Amino acid sequence: MRPDPDRPDAPLSRTLQLQCRALASVPHEFRGVSAWLNFNCAMIGQCDDPEDVARLRADCELARAALDGVLPYFSLVSDLPDYDPVAVEWFRDCLRQLPGQGAPFLKTGEMLHEIHGAVAEGSGHAPALMTGLSRYITDTLAPEVATLFDVHSKALEAQERARLS
């Protein structure tokens, strides 16, 4: 937990705590966006109706844009201008405690970009890429997500205890 920069002896301000809680929800957002993109890419191969395919491709583009918006949170150097630097550092401290230090989120994003590109080009490689992604998510990303949720939970509980004392 980082102190309030205006009062080094005080626990985090309520505003900073709320920002930390918002950042702690980012992994949920990442999982939702990646599932949406993966599902839409998988469904394109199942559709025969051109209108359905067009809708799925449009959804894929939206999911890809949302993924690009959420990925910078998992970089230890990206600029996050909407958050107080103290809250950003808190989130990055949580990422640094992970075995992969957030890298599996970035790797999953790269793999989703690759799948998206294969689907957009009409490449036949998409199913094999999706199989690889599923394996990676199960073996590498899922444990990283579980650990991050645990780290966040403990850090948020510590903030709340400090605030109440």
Chimera marker file (.cmm) of the C-alpha trace (Angstrom):
<marker_set name="trace">
<marker id="1" x="0.000" y="0.000" z="0.000" r="1" g="1" b="0" radius="0.5"/>
<marker id="2" x="1.300" y="3.439" z="-0.922" r="1" g="1" b="0" radius="0.5"/>
<marker id="3" x="0.648" y="6.529" z="1.209" r="1" g="1" b="0" radius="0.5"/>
<marker id="4" x="-1.279" y="9.538" z="0.053" r="1" g="1" b="0" radius="0.5"/>
<marker id="5" x="1.393" y="11.848" z="-1.476" r="1" g="1" b="0" radius="0.5"/>
<marker id="6" x="-0.193" y="14.860" z="0.268" r="1" g="1" b="0" radius="0.5"/>
<marker id="7" x="-0.072" y="13.118" z="3.658" r="1" g="1" b="0" radius="0.5"/>
<marker id="8" x="2.754" y="10.577" z="3.785" r="1" g="1" b="0" radius="0.5"/>
<marker id="9" x="1.713" y="9.419" z="7.280" r="1" g="1" b="0" radius="0.5"/>
<marker id="10" x="-1.915" y="8.705" z="6.229" r="1" g="1" b="0" radius="0.5"/>
<marker id="11" x="-3.412" y="5.667" z="4.538" r="1" g="1" b="0" radius="0.5"/>
<marker id="12" x="-4.593" y="5.984" z="0.962" r="1" g="1" b="0" radius="0.5"/>
<marker id="13" x="-7.303" y="8.574" z="0.435" r="1" g="1" b="0" radius="0.5"/>
<marker id="14" x="-10.774" y="7.289" z="-0.420" r="1" g="1" b="0" radius="0.5"/>
<marker id="15" x="-10.361" y="8.576" z="-4.001" r="1" g="1" b="0" radius="0.5"/>
<marker id="16" x="-7.136" y="6.638" z="-4.438" r="1" g="1" b="0" radius="0.5"/>
<marker id="17" x="-8.732" y="3.548" z="-2.918" r="1" g="1" b="0" radius="0.5"/>
<marker id="18" x="-11.585" y="3.786" z="-5.410" r="1" g="1" b="0" radius="0.5"/>
<marker id="19" x="-9.103" y="4.125" z="-8.264" r="1" g="1" b="0" radius="0.5"/>
<marker id="20" x="-7.226" y="1.045" z="-6.997" r="1" g="1" b="0" radius="0.5"/>
<marker id="21" x="-10.510" y="-0.877" z="-6.899" r="1" g="1" b="0" radius="0.5"/>
<marker id="22" x="-11.268" y="0.222" z="-10.461" r="1" g="1" b="0" radius="0.5"/>
<marker id="23" x="-7.832" y="-0.976" z="-11.572" r="1" g="1" b="0" radius="0.5"/>
<marker id="24" x="-8.394" y="-4.258" z="-9.717" r="1" g="1" b="0" radius="0.5"/>
<marker id="25" x="-11.424" y="-4.876" z="-11.963" r="1" g="1" b="0" radius="0.5"/>
<marker id="26" x="-9.329" y="-4.577" z="-15.151" r="1" g="1" b="0" radius="0.5"/>
<marker id="27" x="-8.522" y="-8.336" z="-15.299" r="1" g="1" b="0" radius="0.5"/>
<marker id="28" x="-12.273" y="-9.069" z="-15.345" r="1" g="1" b="0" radius="0.5"/>
<marker id="29" x="-12.646" y="-6.649" z="-18.257" r="1" g="1" b="0" radius="0.5"/>
<marker id="30" x="-9.716" y="-8.294" z="-20.046" r="1" g="1" b="0" radius="0.5"/>
<marker id="31" x="-11.244" y="-11.750" z="-19.648" r="1" g="1" b="0" radius="0.5"/>
<marker id="32" x="-14.614" y="-10.540" z="-20.933" r="1" g="1" b="0" radius="0.5"/>
<marker id="33" x="-13.128" y="-8.837" z="-23.990" r="1" g="1" b="0" radius="0.5"/>
<marker id="34" x="-10.873" y="-11.775" z="-24.851" r="1" g="1" b="0" radius="0.5"/>
<marker id="35" x="-13.759" y="-14.247" z="-24.523" r="1" g="1" b="0" radius="0.5"/>
<marker id="36" x="-15.932" y="-12.037" z="-26.746" r="1" g="1" b="0" radius="0.5"/>
<marker id="37" x="-13.256" y="-11.775" z="-29.435" r="1" g="1" b="0" radius="0.5"/>
<marker id="38" x="-12.395" y="-15.476" z="-29.285" r="1" g="1" b="0" radius="0.5"/>
<marker id="39" x="-16.079" y="-16.485" z="-29.473" r="1" g="1" b="0" radius="0.5"/>
<marker id="40" x="-16.828" y="-14.206" z="-32.421" r="1" g="1" b="0" radius="0.5"/>
<marker id="41" x="-13.753" y="-15.392" z="-34.332" r="1" g="1" b="0" radius="0.5"/>
<marker id="42" x="-14.750" y="-19.014" z="-33.719" r="1" g="1" b="0" radius="0.5"/>
<marker id="43" x="-18.347" y="-18.392" z="-34.820" r="1" g="1" b="0" radius="0.5"/>
<marker id="44" x="-17.424" y="-16.826" z="-38.160" r="1" g="1" b="0" radius="0.5"/>
<marker id="45" x="-16.417" y="-20.242" z="-39.475" r="1" g="1" b="0" radius="0.5"/>
<marker id="46" x="-19.800" y="-21.659" z="-38.429" r="1" g="1" b="0" radius="0.5"/>
<marker id="47" x="-21.959" y="-19.104" z="-40.265" r="1" g="1" b="0" radius="0.5"/>
<marker id="48" x="-23.239" y="-19.387" z="-43.828" r="1" g="1" b="0" radius="0.5"/>
<marker id="49" x="-25.422" y="-16.281" z="-43.949" r="1" g="1" b="0" radius="0.5"/>
<marker id="50" x="-23.402" y="-13.283" z="-45.224" r="1" g="1" b="0" radius="0.5"/>
<marker id="51" x="-25.338" y="-10.912" z="-42.938" r="1" g="1" b="0" radius="0.5"/>
<marker id="52" x="-24.470" y="-13.017" z="-39.881" r="1" g="1" b="0" radius="0.5"/>
<marker id="53" x="-20.827" y="-13.125" z="-40.951" r="1" g="1" b="0" radius="0.5"/>
<marker id="54" x="-20.831" y="-9.331" z="-41.421" r="1" g="1" b="0" radius="0.5"/>
<marker id="55" x="-22.305" y="-8.849" z="-37.928" r="1" g="1" b="0" radius="0.5"/>
<marker id="56" x="-19.726" y="-11.168" z="-36.388" r="1" g="1" b="0" radius="0.5"/>
<marker id="57" x="-16.897" y="-9.392" z="-38.208" r="1" g="1" b="0" radius="0.5"/>
<marker id="58" x="-18.198" y="-6.043" z="-36.916" r="1" g="1" b="0" radius="0.5"/>
<marker id="59" x="-18.318" y="-7.520" z="-33.393" r="1" g="1" b="0" radius="0.5"/>
<marker id="60" x="-14.757" y="-8.784" z="-33.861" r="1" g="1" b="0" radius="0.5"/>
<marker id="61" x="-13.608" y="-5.275" z="-34.726" r="1" g="1" b="0" radius="0.5"/>
<marker id="62" x="-15.309" y="-3.858" z="-31.628" r="1" g="1" b="0" radius="0.5"/>
<marker id="63" x="-13.779" y="-6.571" z="-29.446" r="1" g="1" b="0" radius="0.5"/>
<marker id="64" x="-10.366" y="-5.986" z="-30.990" r="1" g="1" b="0" radius="0.5"/>
<marker id="65" x="-10.617" y="-2.254" z="-30.249" r="1" g="1" b="0" radius="0.5"/>
<marker id="66" x="-11.698" y="-3.001" z="-26.662" r="1" g="1" b="0" radius="0.5"/>
<marker id="67" x="-8.795" y="-5.440" z="-26.285" r="1" g="1" b="0" radius="0.5"/>
<marker id="68" x="-6.349" y="-2.813" z="-27.544" r="1" g="1" b="0" radius="0.5"/>
<marker id="69" x="-7.810" y="-0.427" z="-24.964" r="1" g="1" b="0" radius="0.5"/>
<marker id="70" x="-7.350" y="-2.802" z="-22.027" r="1" g="1" b="0" radius="0.5"/>
<marker id="71" x="-3.918" y="-4.275" z="-22.859" r="1" g="1" b="0" radius="0.5"/>
<marker id="72" x="-1.865" y="-1.207" z="-21.813" r="1" g="1" b="0" radius="0.5"/>
<marker id="73" x="-2.935" y="-1.788" z="-18.199" r="1" g="1" b="0" radius="0.5"/>
<marker id="74" x="-0.809" y="-4.941" z="-18.131" r="1" g="1" b="0" radius="0.5"/>
<marker id="75" x="2.331" y="-3.202" z="-19.314" r="1" g="1" b="0" radius="0.5"/>
<marker id="76" x="4.599" y="-1.950" z="-16.558" r="1" g="1" b="0" radius="0.5"/>
<marker id="77" x="5.468" y="1.147" z="-18.607" r="1" g="1" b="0" radius="0.5"/>
<marker id="78" x="2.272" y="2.250" z="-20.425" r="1" g="1" b="0" radius="0.5"/>
<marker id="79" x="0.832" y="5.653" z="-19.708" r="1" g="1" b="0" radius="0.5"/>
<marker id="80" x="-2.525" y="5.478" z="-17.871" r="1" g="1" b="0" radius="0.5"/>
<marker id="81" x="-3.548" y="9.144" z="-17.771" r="1" g="1" b="0" radius="0.5"/>
<marker id="82" x="-6.995" y="8.616" z="-16.207" r="1" g="1" b="0" radius="0.5"/>
<marker id="83" x="-5.510" y="7.370" z="-12.935" r="1" g="1" b="0" radius="0.5"/>
<marker id="84" x="-3.527" y="8.967" z="-10.158" r="1" g="1" b="0" radius="0.5"/>
<marker id="85" x="0.127" y="7.852" z="-10.385" r="1" g="1" b="0" radius="0.5"/>
<marker id="86" x="-0.156" y="6.374" z="-6.885" r="1" g="1" b="0" radius="0.5"/>
<marker id="87" x="-3.046" y="4.128" z="-7.983" r="1" g="1" b="0" radius="0.5"/>
<marker id="88" x="-1.154" y="3.105" z="-11.118" r="1" g="1" b="0" radius="0.5"/>
<marker id="89" x="1.892" y="2.226" z="-9.037" r="1" g="1" b="0" radius="0.5"/>
<marker id="90" x="-0.319" y="0.197" z="-6.689" r="1" g="1" b="0" radius="0.5"/>
<marker id="91" x="-1.647" y="-1.826" z="-9.636" r="1" g="1" b="0" radius="0.5"/>
<marker id="92" x="1.846" y="-2.305" z="-11.041" r="1" g="1" b="0" radius="0.5"/>
<marker id="93" x="3.082" y="-3.453" z="-7.623" r="1" g="1" b="0" radius="0.5"/>
<marker id="94" x="0.380" y="-6.137" z="-7.780" r="1" g="1" b="0" radius="0.5"/>
<marker id="95" x="1.512" y="-7.144" z="-11.293" r="1" g="1" b="0" radius="0.5"/>
<marker id="96" x="5.137" y="-7.339" z="-10.131" r="1" g="1" b="0" radius="0.5"/>
<marker id="97" x="4.120" y="-9.925" z="-7.522" r="1" g="1" b="0" radius="0.5"/>
<marker id="98" x="2.903" y="-12.338" z="-10.201" r="1" g="1" b="0" radius="0.5"/>
<marker id="99" x="5.081" y="-15.157" z="-11.551" r="1" g="1" b="0" radius="0.5"/>
<marker id="100" x="4.804" y="-13.713" z="-15.075" r="1" g="1" b="0" radius="0.5"/>
<marker id="101" x="4.533" y="-10.069" z="-13.936" r="1" g="1" b="0" radius="0.5"/>
<marker id="102" x="1.495" y="-9.601" z="-16.183" r="1" g="1" b="0" radius="0.5"/>
<marker id="103" x="3.234" y="-10.899" z="-19.322" r="1" g="1" b="0" radius="0.5"/>
<marker id="104" x="0.638" y="-13.679" z="-19.902" r="1" g="1" b="0" radius="0.5"/>
<marker id="105" x="-2.021" y="-11.001" z="-20.357" r="1" g="1" b="0" radius="0.5"/>
<marker id="106" x="0.082" y="-9.333" z="-23.049" r="1" g="1" b="0" radius="0.5"/>
<marker id="107" x="0.907" y="-12.698" z="-24.673" r="1" g="1" b="0" radius="0.5"/>
<marker id="108" x="-2.794" y="-13.652" z="-24.727" r="1" g="1" b="0" radius="0.5"/>
<marker id="109" x="-3.520" y="-10.298" z="-26.357" r="1" g="1" b="0" radius="0.5"/>
<marker id="110" x="-0.887" y="-10.974" z="-29.034" r="1" g="1" b="0" radius="0.5"/>
<marker id="111" x="-2.378" y="-14.404" z="-29.694" r="1" g="1" b="0" radius="0.5"/>
<marker id="112" x="-5.875" y="-12.901" z="-29.990" r="1" g="1" b="0" radius="0.5"/>
<marker id="113" x="-4.532" y="-10.315" z="-32.448" r="1" g="1" b="0" radius="0.5"/>
<marker id="114" x="-3.036" y="-13.150" z="-34.493" r="1" g="1" b="0" radius="0.5"/>
<marker id="115" x="-6.356" y="-15.023" z="-34.515" r="1" g="1" b="0" radius="0.5"/>
<marker id="116" x="-8.210" y="-11.850" z="-35.426" r="1" g="1" b="0" radius="0.5"/>
<marker id="117" x="-5.806" y="-11.271" z="-38.319" r="1" g="1" b="0" radius="0.5"/>
<marker id="118" x="-6.188" y="-14.854" z="-39.564" r="1" g="1" b="0" radius="0.5"/>
<marker id="119" x="-9.976" y="-14.574" z="-39.471" r="1" g="1" b="0" radius="0.5"/>
<marker id="120" x="-9.951" y="-11.156" z="-41.170" r="1" g="1" b="0" radius="0.5"/>
<marker id="121" x="-7.747" y="-12.516" z="-43.969" r="1" g="1" b="0" radius="0.5"/>
<marker id="122" x="-9.861" y="-15.664" z="-44.311" r="1" g="1" b="0" radius="0.5"/>
<marker id="123" x="-6.825" y="-17.771" z="-43.458" r="1" g="1" b="0" radius="0.5"/>
<marker id="124" x="-7.372" y="-21.429" z="-42.636" r="1" g="1" b="0" radius="0.5"/>
<marker id="125" x="-4.948" y="-21.129" z="-39.711" r="1" g="1" b="0" radius="0.5"/>
<marker id="126" x="-7.514" y="-19.687" z="-37.285" r="1" g="1" b="0" radius="0.5"/>
<marker id="127" x="-8.743" y="-23.033" z="-35.831" r="1" g="1" b="0" radius="0.5"/>
<marker id="128" x="-5.195" y="-24.169" z="-35.017" r="1" g="1" b="0" radius="0.5"/>
<marker id="129" x="-4.431" y="-20.761" z="-33.502" r="1" g="1" b="0" radius="0.5"/>
<marker id="130" x="-7.585" y="-20.985" z="-31.370" r="1" g="1" b="0" radius="0.5"/>
<marker id="131" x="-6.546" y="-24.409" z="-30.104" r="1" g="1" b="0" radius="0.5"/>
<marker id="132" x="-3.157" y="-23.018" z="-29.126" r="1" g="1" b="0" radius="0.5"/>
<marker id="133" x="-4.766" y="-20.034" z="-27.434" r="1" g="1" b="0" radius="0.5"/>
<marker id="134" x="-7.129" y="-22.270" z="-25.458" r="1" g="1" b="0" radius="0.5"/>
<marker id="135" x="-4.184" y="-24.300" z="-24.209" r="1" g="1" b="0" radius="0.5"/>
<marker id="136" x="-2.233" y="-21.162" z="-23.309" r="1" g="1" b="0" radius="0.5"/>
<marker id="137" x="-5.186" y="-19.674" z="-21.422" r="1" g="1" b="0" radius="0.5"/>
<marker id="138" x="-5.700" y="-22.885" z="-19.432" r="1" g="1" b="0" radius="0.5"/>
<marker id="139" x="-2.050" y="-23.546" z="-18.679" r="1" g="1" b="0" radius="0.5"/>
<marker id="140" x="-0.590" y="-20.059" z="-18.279" r="1" g="1" b="0" radius="0.5"/>
<marker id="141" x="-3.125" y="-17.227" z="-18.172" r="1" g="1" b="0" radius="0.5"/>
<marker id="142" x="-5.649" y="-18.797" z="-15.790" r="1" g="1" b="0" radius="0.5"/>
<marker id="143" x="-3.118" y="-19.297" z="-12.961" r="1" g="1" b="0" radius="0.5"/>
<marker id="144" x="-1.839" y="-15.741" z="-13.510" r="1" g="1" b="0" radius="0.5"/>
<marker id="145" x="-5.393" y="-14.361" z="-13.292" r="1" g="1" b="0" radius="0.5"/>
<marker id="146" x="-6.110" y="-16.367" z="-10.132" r="1" g="1" b="0" radius="0.5"/>
<marker id="147" x="-2.903" y="-15.125" z="-8.508" r="1" g="1" b="0" radius="0.5"/>
<marker id="148" x="-3.637" y="-11.515" z="-9.499" r="1" g="1" b="0" radius="0.5"/>
<marker id="149" x="-7.144" y="-11.704" z="-8.028" r="1" g="1" b="0" radius="0.5"/>
<marker id="150" x="-5.644" y="-13.065" z="-4.797" r="1" g="1" b="0" radius="0.5"/>
<marker id="151" x="-2.980" y="-10.316" z="-4.677" r="1" g="1" b="0" radius="0.5"/>
<marker id="152" x="-5.618" y="-7.640" z="-5.368" r="1" g="1" b="0" radius="0.5"/>
<marker id="153" x="-7.955" y="-9.024" z="-2.735" r="1" g="1" b="0" radius="0.5"/>
<marker id="154" x="-5.277" y="-8.996" z="-0.047" r="1" g="1" b="0" radius="0.5"/>
<marker id="155" x="-4.056" y="-5.519" z="-1.034" r="1" g="1" b="0" radius="0.5"/>
<marker id="156" x="-7.597" y="-4.093" z="-1.049" r="1" g="1" b="0" radius="0.5"/>
<marker id="157" x="-8.345" y="-5.648" z="2.347" r="1" g="1" b="0" radius="0.5"/>
<marker id="158" x="-5.162" y="-4.070" z="3.728" r="1" g="1" b="0" radius="0.5"/>
<marker id="159" x="-6.229" y="-0.683" z="2.348" r="1" g="1" b="0" radius="0.5"/>
<marker id="160" x="-9.654" y="-0.997" z="3.966" r="1" g="1" b="0" radius="0.5"/>
<marker id="161" x="-8.162" y="-2.012" z="7.336" r="1" g="1" b="0" radius="0.5"/>
<marker id="162" x="-5.772" y="0.966" z="7.187" r="1" g="1" b="0" radius="0.5"/>
<marker id="163" x="-8.610" y="3.310" z="6.285" r="1" g="1" b="0" radius="0.5"/>
<marker id="164" x="-10.774" y="2.132" z="9.183" r="1" g="1" b="0" radius="0.5"/>
<marker id="165" x="-8.023" y="2.252" z="11.784" r="1" g="1" b="0" radius="0.5"/>
<link id1="1" id2="2" r="1" g="1" b="0" radius="0.2"/>
<link id1="2" id2="3" r="1" g="1" b="0" radius="0.2"/>
<link id1="3" id2="4" r="1" g="1" b="0" radius="0.2"/>
<link id1="4" id2="5" r="1" g="1" b="0" radius="0.2"/>
<link id1="5" id2="6" r="1" g="1" b="0" radius="0.2"/>
<link id1="6" id2="7" r="1" g="1" b="0" radius="0.2"/>
<link id1="7" id2="8" r="1" g="1" b="0" radius="0.2"/>
<link id1="8" id2="9" r="1" g="1" b="0" radius="0.2"/>
<link id1="9" id2="10" r="1" g="1" b="0" radius="0.2"/>
<link id1="10" id2="11" r="1" g="1" b="0" radius="0.2"/>
<link id1="11" id2="12" r="1" g="1" b="0" radius="0.2"/>
<link id1="12" id2="13" r="1" g="1" b="0" radius="0.2"/>
<link id1="13" id2="14" r="1" g="1" b="0" radius="0.2"/>
<link id1="14" id2="15" r="1" g="1" b="0" radius="0.2"/>
<link id1="15" id2="16" r="1" g="1" b="0" radius="0.2"/>
<link id1="16" id2="17" r="1" g="1" b="0" radius="0.2"/>
<link id1="17" id2="18" r="1" g="1" b="0" radius="0.2"/>
<link id1="18" id2="19" r="1" g="1" b="0" radius="0.2"/>
<link id1="19" id2="20" r="1" g="1" b="0" radius="0.2"/>
<link id1="20" id2="21" r="1" g="1" b="0" radius="0.2"/>
<link id1="21" id2="22" r="1" g="1" b="0" radius="0.2"/>
<link id1="22" id2="23" r="1" g="1" b="0" radius="0.2"/>
<link id1="23" id2="24" r="1" g="1" b="0" radius="0.2"/>
<link id1="24" id2="25" r="1" g="1" b="0" radius="0.2"/>
<link id1="25" id2="26" r="1" g="1" b="0" radius="0.2"/>
<link id1="26" id2="27" r="1" g="1" b="0" radius="0.2"/>
<link id1="27" id2="28" r="1" g="1" b="0" radius="0.2"/>
<link id1="28" id2="29" r="1" g="1" b="0" radius="0.2"/>
<link id1="29" id2="30" r="1" g="1" b="0" radius="0.2"/>
<link id1="30" id2="31" r="1" g="1" b="0" radius="0.2"/>
<link id1="31" id2="32" r="1" g="1" b="0" radius="0.2"/>
<link id1="32" id2="33" r="1" g="1" b="0" radius="0.2"/>
<link id1="33" id2="34" r="1" g="1" b="0" radius="0.2"/>
<link id1="34" id2="35" r="1" g="1" b="0" radius="0.2"/>
<link id1="35" id2="36" r="1" g="1" b="0" radius="0.2"/>
<link id1="36" id2="37" r="1" g="1" b="0" radius="0.2"/>
<link id1="37" id2="38" r="1" g="1" b="0" radius="0.2"/>
<link id1="38" id2="39" r="1" g="1" b="0" radius="0.2"/>
<link id1="39" id2="40" r="1" g="1" b="0" radius="0.2"/>
<link id1="40" id2="41" r="1" g="1" b="0" radius="0.2"/>
<link id1="41" id2="42" r="1" g="1" b="0" radius="0.2"/>
<link id1="42" id2="43" r="1" g="1" b="0" radius="0.2"/>
<link id1="43" id2="44" r="1" g="1" b="0" radius="0.2"/>
<link id1="44" id2="45" r="1" g="1" b="0" radius="0.2"/>
<link id1="45" id2="46" r="1" g="1" b="0" radius="0.2"/>
<link id1="46" id2="47" r="1" g="1" b="0" radius="0.2"/>
<link id1="47" id2="48" r="1" g="1" b="0" radius="0.2"/>
<link id1="48" id2="49" r="1" g="1" b="0" radius="0.2"/>
<link id1="49" id2="50" r="1" g="1" b="0" radius="0.2"/>
<link id1="50" id2="51" r="1" g="1" b="0" radius="0.2"/>
<link id1="51" id2="52" r="1" g="1" b="0" radius="0.2"/>
<link id1="52" id2="53" r="1" g="1" b="0" radius="0.2"/>
<link id1="53" id2="54" r="1" g="1" b="0" radius="0.2"/>
<link id1="54" id2="55" r="1" g="1" b="0" radius="0.2"/>
<link id1="55" id2="56" r="1" g="1" b="0" radius="0.2"/>
<link id1="56" id2="57" r="1" g="1" b="0" radius="0.2"/>
<link id1="57" id2="58" r="1" g="1" b="0" radius="0.2"/>
<link id1="58" id2="59" r="1" g="1" b="0" radius="0.2"/>
<link id1="59" id2="60" r="1" g="1" b="0" radius="0.2"/>
<link id1="60" id2="61" r="1" g="1" b="0" radius="0.2"/>
<link id1="61" id2="62" r="1" g="1" b="0" radius="0.2"/>
<link id1="62" id2="63" r="1" g="1" b="0" radius="0.2"/>
<link id1="63" id2="64" r="1" g="1" b="0" radius="0.2"/>
<link id1="64" id2="65" r="1" g="1" b="0" radius="0.2"/>
<link id1="65" id2="66" r="1" g="1" b="0" radius="0.2"/>
<link id1="66" id2="67" r="1" g="1" b="0" radius="0.2"/>
<link id1="67" id2="68" r="1" g="1" b="0" radius="0.2"/>
<link id1="68" id2="69" r="1" g="1" b="0" radius="0.2"/>
<link id1="69" id2="70" r="1" g="1" b="0" radius="0.2"/>
<link id1="70" id2="71" r="1" g="1" b="0" radius="0.2"/>
<link id1="71" id2="72" r="1" g="1" b="0" radius="0.2"/>
<link id1="72" id2="73" r="1" g="1" b="0" radius="0.2"/>
<link id1="73" id2="74" r="1" g="1" b="0" radius="0.2"/>
<link id1="74" id2="75" r="1" g="1" b="0" radius="0.2"/>
<link id1="75" id2="76" r="1" g="1" b="0" radius="0.2"/>
<link id1="76" id2="77" r="1" g="1" b="0" radius="0.2"/>
<link id1="77" id2="78" r="1" g="1" b="0" radius="0.2"/>
<link id1="78" id2="79" r="1" g="1" b="0" radius="0.2"/>
<link id1="79" id2="80" r="1" g="1" b="0" radius="0.2"/>
<link id1="80" id2="81" r="1" g="1" b="0" radius="0.2"/>
<link id1="81" id2="82" r="1" g="1" b="0" radius="0.2"/>
<link id1="82" id2="83" r="1" g="1" b="0" radius="0.2"/>
<link id1="83" id2="84" r="1" g="1" b="0" radius="0.2"/>
<link id1="84" id2="85" r="1" g="1" b="0" radius="0.2"/>
<link id1="85" id2="86" r="1" g="1" b="0" radius="0.2"/>
<link id1="86" id2="87" r="1" g="1" b="0" radius="0.2"/>
<link id1="87" id2="88" r="1" g="1" b="0" radius="0.2"/>
<link id1="88" id2="89" r="1" g="1" b="0" radius="0.2"/>
<link id1="89" id2="90" r="1" g="1" b="0" radius="0.2"/>
<link id1="90" id2="91" r="1" g="1" b="0" radius="0.2"/>
<link id1="91" id2="92" r="1" g="1" b="0" radius="0.2"/>
<link id1="92" id2="93" r="1" g="1" b="0" radius="0.2"/>
<link id1="93" id2="94" r="1" g="1" b="0" radius="0.2"/>
<link id1="94" id2="95" r="1" g="1" b="0" radius="0.2"/>
<link id1="95" id2="96" r="1" g="1" b="0" radius="0.2"/>
<link id1="96" id2="97" r="1" g="1" b="0" radius="0.2"/>
<link id1="97" id2="98" r="1" g="1" b="0" radius="0.2"/>
<link id1="98" id2="99" r="1" g="1" b="0" radius="0.2"/>
<link id1="99" id2="100" r="1" g="1" b="0" radius="0.2"/>
<link id1="100" id2="101" r="1" g="1" b="0" radius="0.2"/>
<link id1="101" id2="102" r="1" g="1" b="0" radius="0.2"/>
<link id1="102" id2="103" r="1" g="1" b="0" radius="0.2"/>
<link id1="103" id2="104" r="1" g="1" b="0" radius="0.2"/>
<link id1="104" id2="105" r="1" g="1" b="0" radius="0.2"/>
<link id1="105" id2="106" r="1" g="1" b="0" radius="0.2"/>
<link id1="106" id2="107" r="1" g="1" b="0" radius="0.2"/>
<link id1="107" id2="108" r="1" g="1" b="0" radius="0.2"/>
<link id1="108" id2="109" r="1" g="1" b="0" radius="0.2"/>
<link id1="109" id2="110" r="1" g="1" b="0" radius="0.2"/>
<link id1="110" id2="111" r="1" g="1" b="0" radius="0.2"/>
<link id1="111" id2="112" r="1" g="1" b="0" radius="0.2"/>
<link id1="112" id2="113" r="1" g="1" b="0" radius="0.2"/>
<link id1="113" id2="114" r="1" g="1" b="0" radius="0.2"/>
<link id1="114" id2="115" r="1" g="1" b="0" radius="0.2"/>
<link id1="115" id2="116" r="1" g="1" b="0" radius="0.2"/>
<link id1="116" id2="117" r="1" g="1" b="0" radius="0.2"/>
<link id1="117" id2="118" r="1" g="1" b="0" radius="0.2"/>
<link id1="118" id2="119" r="1" g="1" b="0" radius="0.2"/>
<link id1="119" id2="120" r="1" g="1" b="0" radius="0.2"/>
<link id1="120" id2="121" r="1" g="1" b="0" radius="0.2"/>
<link id1="121" id2="122" r="1" g="1" b="0" radius="0.2"/>
<link id1="122" id2="123" r="1" g="1" b="0" radius="0.2"/>
<link id1="123" id2="124" r="1" g="1" b="0" radius="0.2"/>
<link id1="124" id2="125" r="1" g="1" b="0" radius="0.2"/>
<link id1="125" id2="126" r="1" g="1" b="0" radius="0.2"/>
<link id1="126" id2="127" r="1" g="1" b="0" radius="0.2"/>
<link id1="127" id2="128" r="1" g="1" b="0" radius="0.2"/>
<link id1="128" id2="129" r="1" g="1" b="0" radius="0.2"/>
<link id1="129" id2="130" r="1" g="1" b="0" radius="0.2"/>
<link id1="130" id2="131" r="1" g="1" b="0" radius="0.2"/>
<link id1="131" id2="132" r="1" g="1" b="0" radius="0.2"/>
<link id1="132" id2="133" r="1" g="1" b="0" radius="0.2"/>
<link id1="133" id2="134" r="1" g="1" b="0" radius="0.2"/>
<link id1="134" id2="135" r="1" g="1" b="0" radius="0.2"/>
<link id1="135" id2="136" r="1" g="1" b="0" radius="0.2"/>
<link id1="136" id2="137" r="1" g="1" b="0" radius="0.2"/>
<link id1="137" id2="138" r="1" g="1" b="0" radius="0.2"/>
<link id1="138" id2="139" r="1" g="1" b="0" radius="0.2"/>
<link id1="139" id2="140" r="1" g="1" b="0" radius="0.2"/>
<link id1="140" id2="141" r="1" g="1" b="0" radius="0.2"/>
<link id1="141" id2="142" r="1" g="1" b="0" radius="0.2"/>
<link id1="142" id2="143" r="1" g="1" b="0" radius="0.2"/>
<link id1="143" id2="144" r="1" g="1" b="0" radius="0.2"/>
<link id1="144" id2="145" r="1" g="1" b="0" radius="0.2"/>
<link id1="145" id2="146" r="1" g="1" b="0" radius="0.2"/>
<link id1="146" id2="147" r="1" g="1" b="0" radius="0.2"/>
<link id1="147" id2="148" r="1" g="1" b="0" radius="0.2"/>
<link id1="148" id2="149" r="1" g="1" b="0" radius="0.2"/>
<link id1="149" id2="150" r="1" g="1" b="0" radius="0.2"/>
<link id1="150" id2="151" r="1" g="1" b="0" radius="0.2"/>
<link id1="151" id2="152" r="1" g="1" b="0" radius="0.2"/>
<link id1="152" id2="153" r="1" g="1" b="0" radius="0.2"/>
<link id1="153" id2="154" r="1" g="1" b="0" radius="0.2"/>
<link id1="154" id2="155" r="1" g="1" b="0" radius="0.2"/>
<link id1="155" id2="156" r="1" g="1" b="0" radius="0.2"/>
<link id1="156" id2="157" r="1" g="1" b="0" radius="0.2"/>
<link id1="157" id2="158" r="1" g="1" b="0" radius="0.2"/>
<link id1="158" id2="159" r="1" g="1" b="0" radius="0.2"/>
<link id1="159" id2="160" r="1" g="1" b="0" radius="0.2"/>
<link id1="160" id2="161" r="1" g="1" b="0" radius="0.2"/>
<link id1="161" id2="162" r="1" g="1" b="0" radius="0.2"/>
<link id1="162" id2="163" r="1" g="1" b="0" radius="0.2"/>
<link id1="163" id2="164" r="1" g="1" b="0" radius="0.2"/>
<link id1="164" id2="165" r="1" g="1" b="0" radius="0.2"/>
</marker_set>
